């Protein structure tokens, strides 16, 4: 698409959580539903957020839904929506990784729009059905990966088992509170997987063919920051500078989502829908080398020397070094070397390909992939 938008308010600094109450007041939230998960509650982050709701005054009345699964489902959205209505809420605060933020976006749709979620899915032509009736949402990420806090989209598993995208500028959070202190101590494996998710976003949005120079610049800078700091953040969970830079890389990749993504995500969405226990960022890390090799022959990639520009941002000698460098980085981060390590076999390929061809990210890859192209990418990622 040719449309360029940067529309939301972002607070990014150590200690930014203290601004939460002021942001609620600014966007008109007086009784929020906090959408989070059990792990975030157990880590003490929910209490820190509730404490922030008392900054400068009595604690804002609120309700909590902490049942978000690792891959948010329509069932979880319904359960959270019931909490929203029962507590007479007038807005949402999402606290957690991309799952909690996407779940909250699903709740925003569900509490103001009739019918099953799939009727609002992008691939079903449902994006225009999402209107400005959605309640205001503030996103507070506790990982540095998805960037959903500054994005107009959500990925949800609907009742029929498909993992679908929902996209509307009405779903863009009214504010994003990016506090790297909330990511201090995040376990190494989760830091690595979410960090590679952010890097994948920067790479795929930069390679997407849509004309959007501001998004290109933001994505390329995000790639440079993420590539330079992901190992530091993974090795030392208390590295404040690395955590800040990874949170910025995550935000920047998502700010460029408006260009579209590509085959890495069409494959990850499909496989993640078939087997929700597989982590999205981990899948992206595994698929990146094969998809980059496939996209190297895309006309727009070659004309604009995009792989050369990526290699410079990553401090590599040239385009041929990108795939091997990503595989080596995955190994250093302790991520799987391929799909086989995750239990995936060639017997799964046809179902994965069916989902990838139907995914909304398939259309925005710089080079259109056929069934056999996807099969080759899967085989190369095995």
C-alpha positions in Angstrom: 0.0 0.0 0.0 1.1 3.6 -0.5 -0.6 5.0 2.6 1.8 6.1 5.4 0.6 6.5 9.0 2.3 7.1 12.3 -0.5 7.8 14.7 -0.2 6.7 18.3 1.5 8.1 21.4 4.6 6.2 22.5 6.3 6.5 25.9 9.7 4.8 25.8 12.1 5.0 28.7 13.1 3.2 31.8 10.3 3.9 34.3 7.8 4.8 31.6 5.1 2.8 33.5 4.6 5.7 35.9 2.9 7.5 33.0 0.1 4.9 32.8 -2.5 6.7 34.8 -2.0 10.0 33.0 -2.3 8.1 29.7 -5.6 6.5 30.9 -6.9 10.0 31.7 -5.7 11.4 28.4 -7.6 8.7 26.3 -10.7 8.7 28.5 -10.3 5.3 30.3 -11.9 5.4 33.8 -12.5 1.7 34.5 -10.1 -0.5 32.5 -10.0 -4.2 32.0 -6.4 -5.4 32.3 -5.8 -8.2 29.8 -2.7 -10.3 30.8 -1.6 -13.9 31.5 -0.8 -16.0 34.6 2.9 -15.8 34.0 2.9 -12.0 34.0 0.9 -12.0 37.2 3.2 -14.5 38.9 6.3 -12.4 37.9 4.8 -9.5 39.9 4.3 -7.3 36.8 0.6 -7.1 37.2 0.9 -5.6 40.7 3.4 -3.1 39.4 0.9 -2.0 36.8 -1.9 -1.8 39.4 0.4 0.4 41.5 0.9 2.7 38.5 -2.8 3.2 38.3 -2.6 4.9 41.7 0.1 7.4 40.5 -1.0 10.8 41.6 -4.3 9.7 43.0 -6.5 6.9 44.2 -6.2 3.6 42.2 -8.4 3.6 39.1 -11.1 1.0 39.5 -10.3 -2.0 37.2 -10.9 -5.6 36.4 -8.4 -8.3 35.5 -8.4 -11.1 33.0 -5.3 -13.2 33.3 -6.3 -16.2 31.1 -4.5 -15.3 27.9 -2.9 -18.4 26.3 0.4 -18.3 24.5 -1.4 -18.2 21.2 -4.6 -16.1 21.9 -7.9 -17.8 20.9 -11.4 -16.7 20.3 -12.4 -18.6 23.4 -10.0 -16.5 25.5 -11.4 -13.3 23.8 -15.0 -14.4 24.8 -13.9 -15.0 28.4 -12.2 -11.7 28.7 -15.1 -9.9 27.0 -17.4 -11.4 29.7 -15.1 -9.8 32.4 -15.3 -6.5 30.5 -19.1 -6.4 30.5 -19.4 -7.7 34.1 -17.2 -4.9 35.5 -18.8 -2.3 33.2 -15.4 -1.4 31.8 -14.8 1.5 29.4 -11.4 0.6 28.1 -8.6 -1.9 27.9 -5.0 -2.1 29.2 -3.0 -5.0 27.7 0.0 -6.1 29.8 2.3 -8.8 28.5 3.8 -10.0 25.2 2.1 -10.0 21.9 -0.4 -12.6 23.0 -2.0 -10.4 25.7 -1.9 -7.4 23.4 -3.5 -9.3 20.5 -6.1 -10.8 22.9 -7.0 -7.3 24.1 -7.5 -6.2 20.5 -9.8 -9.2 20.0 -11.7 -8.1 23.1 -12.0 -4.6 21.7 -13.7 -6.1 18.6 -15.9 -8.6 20.5 -17.4 -6.1 23.0 -18.6 -3.7 20.3 -19.2 -5.9 17.3 -21.7 -8.7 16.8 -20.9 -12.1 15.3 -18.0 -14.5 15.4 -14.5 -13.0 15.1 -13.8 -14.6 11.7 -16.3 -12.2 10.2 -13.8 -9.4 10.9 -10.7 -11.2 9.7 -8.6 -9.6 7.0 -8.5 -12.7 4.8 -12.3 -12.9 5.0 -12.7 -9.3 3.8 -13.8 -8.3 7.3 -11.4 -5.4 8.1 -14.0 -2.7 7.1 -16.4 -4.2 9.6 -14.2 -3.0 12.5 -15.3 0.5 13.4 -14.5 3.3 15.7 -16.9 1.9 18.3 -14.0 -0.2 19.7 -13.0 1.0 23.2 -9.7 2.7 23.8 -6.7 0.4 24.4 -3.3 1.1 26.1 -0.6 -1.5 25.4 2.2 -2.2 27.9 4.5 -4.8 26.5 6.6 -7.0 28.8 8.7 -8.6 26.0 10.6 -7.1 23.1 9.4 -9.0 20.1 6.0 -8.6 18.4 5.6 -4.8 18.5 1.8 -5.2 18.6 1.7 -2.2 20.9 2.2 0.1 17.9 0.5 -2.0 15.2 -3.0 -2.0 13.8 -3.1 -5.8 13.6 -3.8 -8.8 15.8 -3.3 -12.5 15.2 -5.9 -14.8 16.8 -6.9 -18.4 16.5 -10.6 -18.5 15.7 -13.1 -21.2 16.6 -12.6 -23.1 13.4 -8.8 -23.5 14.2 -7.4 -21.0 11.7 -4.8 -18.5 12.8 -6.1 -15.3 11.3 -5.0 -11.7 11.0 -7.3 -8.8 12.0 -6.3 -5.3 10.7 -7.8 -1.9 11.3 -6.4 1.5 12.3 -9.2 1.5 14.9 -7.3 -1.3 16.7 -4.1 0.7 17.0 -3.5 1.3 20.7 -4.2 4.9 21.8 -1.0 4.8 23.8 2.0 2.4 24.1 4.0 2.4 27.4 7.4 0.9 26.6 9.3 0.4 29.8 12.4 -1.8 29.4 12.4 -2.4 33.2 9.4 -4.7 32.7 11.7 -6.9 30.5 14.6 -7.1 33.0 15.1 -10.7 34.0 13.1 -12.2 31.1 14.4 -15.8 30.7 17.2 -16.2 28.0 15.2 -18.5 25.7 12.2 -16.2 25.7 14.5 -13.1 25.2 16.1 -14.8 22.2 12.8 -16.0 20.6 11.0 -12.7 21.0 14.1 -10.8 19.9 14.4 -12.8 16.7 10.7 -12.0 16.2 11.6 -8.3 16.2 14.5 -8.9 13.9 12.3 -10.9 11.5 9.8 -8.0 11.5 12.5 -5.5 10.6 13.8 -7.7 7.8 10.5 -8.7 6.3 9.0 -5.2 6.3 12.2 -3.8 4.8 12.1 -6.4 2.0 8.3 -5.8 1.3 7.9 -4.1 -2.0 5.4 -1.3 -1.0 6.8 2.2 -1.5 7.2 3.6 2.0 10.7 5.2 2.6 10.0 6.2 6.2 9.1 2.6 7.1 12.2 1.4 5.3 14.4 3.7 7.3 12.7 2.8 10.6 12.9 -1.0 9.8 16.6 -0.8 8.8 17.6 1.1 11.9 15.6 -1.3 14.0 17.4 -4.2 12.4 20.8 -2.6 13.2 19.7 -2.1 16.9 18.3 -5.6 17.3 21.2 -7.4 15.6 23.7 -5.5 17.8 22.0 -6.1 21.1 20.1 -9.4 21.1 23.0 -11.5 22.3 23.7 -9.0 25.1 20.1 -9.0 26.2 20.0 -12.8 26.1 23.2 -13.3 28.0 22.5 -10.8 30.7 18.8 -10.2 31.6 19.7 -7.2 33.6 21.5 -5.3 30.8 19.4 -2.1 30.8 20.9 -0.7 27.6 20.4 -3.9 25.7 16.8 -4.2 26.9 16.1 -0.6 25.8 17.6 -1.2 22.4 15.6 -4.5 21.9 12.4 -2.8 22.9 13.1 -0.1 20.3 13.9 -2.7 17.7 10.6 -4.4 18.4 8.6 -1.2 18.2 10.4 -0.2 15.0 9.7 -3.4 13.2 6.0 -3.1 14.0 5.9 0.6 13.0 6.8 -0.7 9.5 4.1 -3.4 9.5 2.0 -1.1 7.2 4.3 -2.1 4.4 3.3 -5.8 4.9 5.3 -8.9 5.8 6.1 -12.0 3.8 6.6 -15.7 3.5 8.4 -16.0 6.9 5.1 -14.9 8.5 2.8 -16.8 6.2 4.7 -20.0 7.1 4.9 -19.2 10.8 1.2 -18.3 11.0 0.2 -21.5 9.3 2.4 -23.8 11.3 1.6 -22.0 14.5 -2.1 -22.4 13.8 -1.6 -26.1 13.3 0.5 -26.5 16.4 -0.1 -23.6 18.8 2.5 -24.7 21.3 5.3 -23.7 18.8 6.6 -20.2 19.6 6.0 -17.7 16.8 9.4 -15.9 17.2 11.2 -19.2 17.2 9.5 -20.2 13.9 10.4 -16.9 12.4 14.0 -17.4 13.3 14.0 -20.9 11.7 12.3 -19.7 8.5 14.3 -16.5 7.9 17.4 -17.9 6.0 15.3 -19.9 3.5 12.9 -17.1 2.8 15.7 -14.5 2.4 17.4 -16.8 -0.1 14.1 -17.1 -2.0 13.6 -13.3 -2.0 17.1 -12.6 -3.2 15.8 -13.0 -6.8 12.9 -10.6 -6.4 13.0 -7.7 -8.8 12.4 -5.0 -6.2 15.0 -6.5 -3.8 17.7 -6.6 -6.6 16.8 -3.2 -8.0 17.0 -1.4 -4.7 20.0 -3.4 -3.4 18.0 -4.3 -0.3 20.1 -7.2 0.8 23.3 -5.2 0.5 21.7 -2.5 2.7 20.7 -5.1 5.2 24.1 -6.6 5.3 25.7 -3.2 6.1 23.2 -2.7 8.9 24.1 -6.2 10.3 27.9 -5.5 9.9 28.3 -8.4 7.4 30.5 -8.6 4.3 27.7 -8.9 1.8 24.3 -10.5 1.0 25.6 -14.0 0.8 26.6 -13.8 4.5 23.1 -13.0 5.8 21.6 -16.5 5.8 24.6 -18.2 7.4 24.9 -15.3 10.0 21.3 -15.8 11.0 21.8 -19.6 11.4 24.9 -19.0 13.5 23.1 -16.4 15.6 20.2 -18.8 16.2 22.8 -21.4 17.4 24.5 -18.9 19.8 21.1 -17.9 21.2 20.2 -21.6 21.8 17.3 -21.6 19.3 16.5 -24.7 17.2 18.6 -25.3 14.1 15.6 -26.4 12.1 12.0 -27.6 12.0 13.0 -31.2 12.7 14.2 -30.2 16.1 10.7 -28.9 16.8 9.1 -32.2 15.7 8.0 -31.1 12.3 8.2 -33.7 9.5 7.6 -33.5 5.7 4.2 -35.2 6.3 3.1 -31.8 7.6 4.1 -29.8 4.6 0.9 -29.9 2.6 -1.2 -28.5 5.5 1.4 -25.8 6.2 1.5 -24.8 2.6 -2.3 -24.6 2.4 -2.3 -22.2 5.3 0.6 -20.2 4.0 -1.1 -19.6 0.6 -4.2 -18.4 2.4 -2.4 -16.1 4.8 -2.6 -12.3 4.4 1.2 -12.1 4.5 1.6 -14.2 1.4 0.4 -11.4 -0.8 3.0 -8.8 0.4 6.1 -10.9 0.0 8.4 -9.3 -2.6 8.3 -12.4 -4.8 5.1 -14.5 -5.1 5.6 -18.0 -3.9 4.0 -21.1 -5.4 3.2 -24.4 -3.6 6.5 -25.8 -4.8 8.4 -22.7 -3.7 6.9 -23.1 -0.2 7.8 -26.8 -0.2 11.4 -25.9 -1.1 11.5 -23.3 1.7 10.1 -25.8 4.2 12.6 -28.5 3.1 15.5 -26.0 3.4 14.3 -25.1 7.0 13.9 -28.7 8.1 
